[in-house]
């Protein structure tokens, strides 16, 4: 009798990126939950302010021609305008914000985009929390809504395109540094805005 051994599957680029950024990401998640952004609409408005700054940072990346060639359909994934409408829904003002990322290499930009798209996948949980304070896909929580084709499929399509990118090992590490910088940016915003 011959026994076939299971061959270990090679890690994908997204899996490697996730492994390299898990610590920074977990630290941010815990900080956001400590801020209790869904305890009230007032706290949620602060969360929207955090999101406004972050999405202003990544909006130019979603519009970038080179990134859209590399990740087709990226521009349609931008949630900045939905977020701005959420702020208006809650009576806030949406001043035009400039990106604060500074110049990024293409690989670093991919790291920032990974964080923004990953947050959309994680938004399923946040959307349920927002519903508890009377917010919905049509009022105040538009930017947390899933894609009409389904949040999971939308993420899998992004992952497939990301995994197919022709990146060197050094560029993958650069993307991870970009992702960590994006997570740290949001952490700093939470500290500043929630106090």
Residue pairs with C-beta under 8 A, 6 or more apart in sequence:
11 19
12 159
12 163
13 162
13 163
13 165
13 167
13 172
14 114
14 159
14 162
14 163
16 172
16 176
17 111
17 114
17 172
17 175
17 176
17 179
18 25
20 173
20 176
20 179
20 180
21 176
21 179
21 180
21 183
24 179
24 180
24 183
24 184
25 118
25 183
27 183
27 187
28 183
28 184
28 186
28 187
28 190
31 187
31 190
31 191
32 47
32 186
32 190
35 43
35 46
35 47
35 190
35 194
36 43
37 43
37 44
37 46
37 47
37 129
37 194
38 44
38 47
38 126
38 129
38 130
38 132
38 133
40 133
41 90
41 133
41 134
41 135
41 140
43 194
44 90
44 130
44 133
44 135
44 140
45 87
45 90
45 92
46 193
46 194
48 83
48 86
48 87
48 90
48 92
49 87
49 92
49 189
49 193
50 186
50 189
50 190
50 193
50 194
51 83
51 143
52 83
52 84
52 87
52 94
52 97
53 97
53 100
53 189
54 116
54 182
54 185
54 186
54 189
55 78
55 79
55 80
55 83
55 116
55 143
56 80
56 97
56 98
56 99
56 100
57 99
57 100
57 101
57 112
57 182
57 185
58 78
58 80
58 99
58 101
58 112
58 113
58 115
58 116
58 182
59 78
59 80
59 99
60 99
61 67
61 101
61 104
61 109
61 112
61 113
61 116
62 74
62 75
62 77
62 78
62 80
62 113
62 116
63 75
63 78
64 74
64 109
66 106
67 74
67 106
67 109
67 110
67 113
68 74
68 75
70 106
70 110
70 161
70 165
71 113
71 158
71 161
71 162
71 165
72 161
73 157
74 113
77 116
77 117
77 120
77 154
77 158
79 116
79 120
79 143
82 142
82 143
82 145
83 142
83 143
84 94
85 142
86 135
86 140
86 141
86 142
86 143
87 93
87 94
88 94
89 139
89 140
89 142
90 140
100 185
101 112
101 181
101 185
104 112
104 178
105 174
105 178
106 171
107 167
107 171
107 172
107 174
107 175
107 178
108 174
108 175
108 177
108 178
108 181
109 178
110 162
110 165
110 167
110 175
110 178
111 174
111 175
111 176
111 177
111 178
111 179
111 180
111 181
111 182
112 178
112 179
112 181
112 182
114 162
114 175
114 178
114 179
114 182
115 179
115 182
115 183
115 186
116 182
117 155
117 158
120 151
120 154
120 155
121 151
121 152
121 155
123 143
123 144
123 145
123 146
123 151
124 146
124 151
126 141
126 144
127 137
127 141
127 144
127 145
127 146
130 136
130 140
130 141
130 144
131 141
134 140
135 141
137 144
137 145
146 154
147 153
147 154
167 175
